[in-house]
Amino acid sequence: NRSWHYRAIIGKLNFIEKSTRPDIAYATHQCARFSQEPKESHAKAIVHLVRYLQYTSDQGLILDPKKDVALECFADADFSGNWNKITAPHDPSTAKSRTGYIIQYAACPLLWASKLQTQIALSTTEAEYIALSSALREVIPIIELLREMKSKSIDVFTTSPKIYCKAFEDNSGALEL
């Protein structure tokens, strides 16, 4: 048995996830939730995740900019995905939904996240709307940055005549709102 520091590994996984591997965002976040008192099962999950990274070390993000694709935002939510009837009375976070989104520019990922929502959604529509709202709050500064770059004559891939963002969401209720 080798000894290693759980929190240090979580920090390294967070760095890898935020810089080049959005595919491990959910697993990294789930493991990070137990940094205070990790159990043997959490250590096994870390080992499994590290083995996955070793096995897929030749894979990662492929950046192939497409001039005809503007800013795009893909958002989704998992309505109360961690709900557990047994632990719910002691852990209200099991009732929280998870937000996931990726923001792309010229078909290349810029920003992504997988995180628990801060409030408890009462419906799938509400959880999806919260996810879309969270993602679009990240898009606004990117749009402003692109506008500023364009105003300073910096070559920016944009769809003429203006900069905009397409938002993708799979819940018709959230889109209606």
Secondary structure, DSSP 8 states (H G I E B T S, - for coil): -----HHHHHHHHHHHHHHT-GGGHHHHHHHHTTSSS--HHHHHHHHHHHHHHHHTTT--------TT--EEEEEEEETTTT--TTTTTT-GGGG--EEEEEEEETTEEEEEEEEE-SS--SSHHHHHHHHHHHHHHHHHHHHHHHHHHHHTT------TT---EEEE-S-HHHHH-
